[in-house]
């Protein structure tokens, strides 16, 4: 009997020991499996980071390749002997191609789908002489811009015009309706008047008469439901509640901060053409009619671009002698947008500003247009 008890106890102890060992083994297996999973995940993350880093470099070089392609196209355009002008029917502008281009190295080039290694780039070139230059615009041009937009209050026009010139030009004393540091230091948070040329057209949103009237910048009606604290100031010319002005376009559609300061009458739209002294809606319409050819559409094969800006103005009915100082038929400053695409990678937009001086095309700036890429994704 005593022997049986000892055997039974020994059996129970062995069973308990086996159960503990099994639990330890299972815990060990679980820990090892977790470690293996973590190691595998870490390797995947590192691999993904390595792939992303490589893709980033490839994307940047695709963007740079697009800029170099744009530079090459602009050099070739300038070298064509029978084409001493820049117009919307030319290949760089996305047109069908001019007669001079049909027998050149540019014939057949496709800027919308250009293969580079494993990637594809799309290149869009826009000349900035199709806009007025906000940094060199004088009072007459700024007043004209606001007038054709539909701004009717003379006080408002003077405030915006004087404040823009105070912003881009040095000096401690503001113009009659303008603003310098003392005005902007009263905001929360405060900031200084730049007193230097704008680098981006959106700087207009910081300027007196525009920061609290965004419709002047972008057109349409203001959409700020919750203005910042410094936007609570009143300048005295606001429209009554519910009657905010609705402009068909804004200053951002008329001006850019980079260009030679002259307007290309072959590429500017009807609104920008009216910034030229002596050009009203009728004359602007006549200029577009003359340059667009029989079909009346810009950028097509039958376009008849102008070779002489002064003569074109006179033929369209502008006899203002000062107008010749505001116009050109050649463009020198270009904004390039390169959309880069790699297999399995979201596309990216890169931008560059190019300046062409004869056969030299310099890159003024190059950057990743993160906002443009995000907007493309949302569309």
Beta strands, then each sheet from edge to edge (+ up, - down):
strand 1: 114-116
strand 2: 119-127
strand 3: 132-133
strand 4: 255-256
strand 5: 263-264
strand 6: 327-328
strand 7: 333-342
strand 8: 345-357
strand 9: 360-368
sheet 1: 1+ 2- 7+ 8- 9+
sheet 2: 3+ 4+
sheet 3: 5+ 6+
end
